[in-house]
């Protein structure tokens, strides 16, 4: 479900904009001496829309981090050039980290290569004087195969190569069996003509034909994005899957001819896959990358399926190339596949694809990145060539020079012959579209299998570590009216490392110390029972926290009261939780202030549609996310609230709705300053919510492409996140008619939480309210829950 938009109506006024809050202010005359600040703060004099100002600053901050990432990478490397073997050992940790963020984590099945066909589509596709072309498939992972063509030379092969076309090219085009690629660029058949054994895999393409589900709907997501979005959530990646297909072919090469050298060569998306395959597998002796190599500092502008979690922290293309060393590398500067965005939305399809383009980079950018390899390696440690036209312009991919340089790296010094006559297709009923469908559906089925098994995966990762007796307790049969509970403290201590992991490895933690708070405020409400102040706090350079503080007027001297932090949802603003107009927020902040609570309504920066999504995309490259910023802001908010003389710092609660409810299970569990959390209109089986492809509730069918967090589905679902709150109180609000999820998803996930609280003797600290309503702050039992745990009444 797409979360409900809460963007306020605005009117232009004197060069800036008035929100409903500002309109209210202008309707109530205030004299100069009535304008005040929160004691201990300076006057806030900012003008304009602060949500836009916040978003501008966040973009500046993360762009600076991206710019600084190159300098910071060397701290992750400990290169030893004393010998090739020593070097390989020294970079092995980097290689393992690259494999992890590419999702290359599943064991491959036994190597084989099946030539398959029938009467209309025989296994022997074509035959020339130099080689035969076979229709083949090979096992990769359980239920996942590679599929494409095998070009088997007539004599003994001189070396073995995986040749990768771009995603929108077919193996047949790269082999000369189908039109679309000029003969000189058909490097797969040219290598076969020279005596190489060549496997040409099919890549997942950029069309959208199979992106969707017949029972739910169809989207305009390219197939690569369709696989990426579900796989990323489960710690896999469309690029990683295709690297695995290459490596499975290498497994077969090494099985049938272990003494022959092995190379990979690719163009466009195939070049990306080839480079990463060579980087992670030292069995590959040489690599040629065409139409891809460049600085990755602006990779966030590329299609979403190229997003890799934390890549820029440790890697650029130069660093990736250094993992190939001392093995050989050829970079060919050719025109990249020009991609101007996702497929246009056709009739009967939903808009949901992310923005992103691919263009040919400037030669200077490619050359500088290539030259940067030299700064990472010892001179002469790696044979490598940058191939371009004499004037620095792009060559046609698969140029004679590039392919010959590649062949030399594999020990073949003779010149490649000119292209011979193209092979003739012998299949009568071959359909590249059917093959593409099979390849897409195999990967989709593999990811969906991971989702179905994710409960057990997360149990092994978290629950059995934090509660070693968990399985025994779950399986224990007893007729006793009561059973002994566990002591809570051991669980709490064992859970602490998982809090760090969740923050640092899944959500991403901003580095460096926070700035001094430097609080600024101005009075903007004056109601019968409370006054309201707009407050701004410094967080990091270019990052600030902003919200509205409501202070009851009946505070007694020396009295300290609890605070409830009320969090808006997607596209919301702090004032929306205060104004009592009909909305999902129901004036919750004002209602709580009327009851005597101090209330703070902060702004979370999930506003502005693709601006916040692109912010998250930028941040992913340097191992951060939208919640990296939100957590840093709430750290400052808690520190400031706790410093106020009328606030009891030990009684600061959180209550969030929709995206604010999402915040409720991510921020309070990690920030101990929150003593209690209430999640409204969001609690979920989050792995299914984000990545399932057979449910109308899934984000796979919406434009919320920022929702997948790398490997979140295999580490923390809402039950695990909520258990990080223990021993603090936790409540869930659930409206039966809230289309964010079905009741059974919510109830099942909450059941795990309630079980753990009960087993730890803390059952009185958690509850769920089901009510006949929709997507909103319901308030009723939640207010009782707050009263119970904050006021003990």
KALIN-V17120 format. One record per helix or strand of 3 or more residues. SS is the DSSP state (H for helix, E for strand). FROM is the first residue (numbers start at 1). TO is the last residue. If there is no record, write none. Layout:
SS:FROM:TO  SS:FROM:TO
This chain:
E:11:13  E:16:18  H:20:27  H:32:34  H:50:76  H:84:90  H:92:101  E:124:127  E:131:141  E:144:153  E:160:164  H:171:175  H:183:185  H:187:193  E:197:201  E:217:219  H:223:233  H:238:256  E:262:267  H:269:280  E:286:290  H:299:301  H:304:306  H:311:314  H:317:324  E:328:332  H:363:376  E:384:387  H:400:409  H:432:452  H:454:466  H:470:475  H:488:507  E:520:526  E:530:540  E:543:552  E:561:567  H:574:577  H:588:594  E:598:602  H:610:621  H:626:643  E:647:657  H:659:664  E:676:680  H:686:691  H:699:701  H:712:714  H:718:723  E:729:735  H:743:759  H:763:765  E:766:771  H:780:791
